[in-house]
């Protein structure tokens, strides 16, 4: 899969992992479509990268369609990288009673349903493009988390949503094999996202030391580098890759 002169959608592309991926793809000649609910940051990054910003709630069919329409108008859509997500913490039963059901449903809706919504719409558009080398028409990269496998206390909602993203990787890849579309998932460990960077420095340092090697927080550019490798390697399909420095999360 060639990056240069092709179009790639990045959800959650205004900041963090998504912004780093948008930058790297643009540096390699891609036309990037930044889909996010952060208007100001999204517009600024799109202007910087000569890309397109589309305000998008990933759980909305109308918003998803608008993003895909913008992508197909910009050229040949070849990739989707899903980085949009939320990560609230709440115990199954806490001091104030049972886990709020609306919070659980919101996490599943954004992290899982939103990911699937964007995949199904982008895959439909990709399936109608002319096949490239090896018969390939596109690649989709979803974002899970090590919490999918090592969910911590307070992560029932988040971990289950990310486990489901990992779980749909293989069946979706099999579904789309006839269309020449690959599906991969990245499961990051502890990364320098806006949420973590808002924590005190001593907390960041302590989290980084939990990683066997390198003993630090992951950098968004390292996520972007793996996404680029997945795009370019046609044999990578139907798999979830942990990007975590060999960390295995403790209960808390």
N, C-alpha and C positions, 0 to 999 in steps of 0.2 A: 504494500500500500504506500503510495506516494503522498507526502504531506504537501509539497509545493503545489500551488495553484488549485488546491482542493478546499472544500468548505468543511469546517468542524464546529459543532455546537458544544458549548461548555455551560452546563447548568451550575448555578452557584459560582459563576465565573467572575464575579466582581471582587472577590477577596480570597485569601487563603490558598488552598490546593487548586481551586479552579482558576484563580488569577494567574498563578505560576504556570499552569498548563497552557492557558491562553497565550501568555507571553512567549513560551518556548515554541509553540506551534506557529505563532506569527513570525517569530525569528527565522523559522524554517520555511517560510513562504506560504503559509496557510491563510485563508480568509476565515477569521474567527467570528462566531456569533455568540455573544455573551448574554446568557439568559439568567436573570436574577431579579429579586425583589428590591435590591438596593439600587435605586435609580441613580443617585449622584455618583457613587463609586463606579457603577456599571457604565454610565455614559462617559466618564472620564477615561476609563481604561479602554473602552472601544475607540475613543478618539485618538488615544496614544498609539494603539495598535492598528489603526486604520481598519477597524472591524465594525461590527454592527451590534448595538445593544437593543435587546427586546425585554421589556419588563415581563417577568414570567413567574407565576405561582405554578410550580410543577404539578400540583394536584388538579389544576384546571385544564380540561380538554381544550377550551377555546384558547387559552394562553399557549398551550403546547402546540396547537396547530399554527398559531401566529409565528412562533419561533421557527418551526419547520418551513413555513412559507417564506419567511425572511431568508432562511438558509438556501432554499432552492432558487430563490431569486438572485442570490449572490453568486451562484455557480453550481458546481457538482458537489452535492452533499456526500461526504465519504465517512464522516465520523461523528460520534456523540460521546462526550465524556460527562458523566453524571456526578457532580460534586455537591449538589444541593442537599442539605440535611440539617436536622436539629438533634440536640443531645441533652435533654433535661435529665435530672437525677431525682428519683423518687423510689422509696422502698415499697415492696408489695403491701406490707402493713407497717405504718410508721407511727409516730407519737400522736398524730392527728387522725389516725384511722387508716382505712384501706387506700391503696393507690387510686388516685383520681382517674376515673374511666376516660374522661374527655382528654386527659393528658396522654394516656396510653394510645387512644385512637388517633390523636394528632400526630404522634411520633410515627405510628405505622402508616398513616396517610401520606405524610411527607416523605419519609425515608424509603418506604416500600412501594406504595401505590404511585407516588410521584415519579419514582425511578421507572416503574413499569410503564406509566403513562407516556413518558418521553421516549422510552425505547420503542414502544409499539408504533408511535407516530413517525419517529425517525426511520425505523426499519421499513415502514410502508413506502416512504419516499425513496429510500436507498434502493429498494427492490425494483424500482422503475428506472434506475439509471443504467447506462451501458456498463457492462462488466469490464474491469481492468484486467491486468495480468493475473493469471491463475484463476480467472473467473470471479474474482473478488469484487464486490460492490460496496462494501462498507465494513466498519468495525465499531462496536459499542463497548465502552469501558465504564463499568459501574463502580461505585465506592462502597465497600463494606467497612469493616473495622475489626481489629483483633478482638473486640468485645463480642463479635459473633461467635467466638470460640472460648474466650476467657472473660465472660461478662462479670463485672464486679458488683458489689453491693450497691443497690440503687439504680442498676442498669437493666432491669427487666424489660422495660419498653424499648430502650435503645438497642440492647443486645439482640432481642428477638427480631427487631426490624432489620438489623444488619445480617443476622443469620439467614433471614429470608432472602435478602439480596444475594448472598452467596449461594443459597439453595436454588435460586432460579437461573443461575449462570449456565449450567450444563443443559437443562431442558430448553432454555431459550436458544442456546447455540445449536442444539439439534433441530429445533423448529426452523431456524433461519439458515440452516446449511444449504438447503435447496435454492436459497436466494443469494448465496455467496456472501453472507454477512456473518462476521465473527462476533462473539460475545465473551468478554473477559471481565474479571472483577479484581480490584486492588483492595486489600485489607490493611490499611495503615495502622501503625502502632501509635505512639505518642508523638504528635507533630506540632510544630509551631503554627498553630492556627490562631486567628484573632482572639478566640475564647481563651486559649492557654496563655497567649502573650499578655492578656489582661491580668493575669495572676501575678502576685509578688515574685520578685526574682528568686528568692530563696525556695519558693514552691516549684518554680520552673527547674531550678538546679536539682532539687530533690527528685523530681520526676525523671529528669534526664539520667540521673545516676542509677535508676532502676533498669536501664537498658544495658544488656551485657556488652555489646560493642556495635557501633561506637556509643560510649556512655553519655548520650546527649539526646535532646529532642530531635526528631526528624525535621528536615527542612522541606518546605513546599516544592522547591526546585527538584528534590529527589523523587517526589511523587511524579512531577512532570516528566522527569527523565524516564521513569518506568513507563508512563503512558506513551511516550514517544517510541520506546522500544517495542511496546505491544503493537502500536499502529504499524510499525515497519516490518514486523516479523509475522508472516502469514500463518506460520504453524502454531502460533499461540491462540488457542481457542478453547472455550468451555472450561476455564480453570480460574480459581481464585488464588492470587499470589499475596502472601503476607509480606508486608514491607515494614519491618518492625525491629531490626537490630537484634533479633533472637529473644525478644522479651516474651514472657508468659505472665500475664497479669495475675496478681494476687487478689484475694477477695476484696481488699480495700487498700 
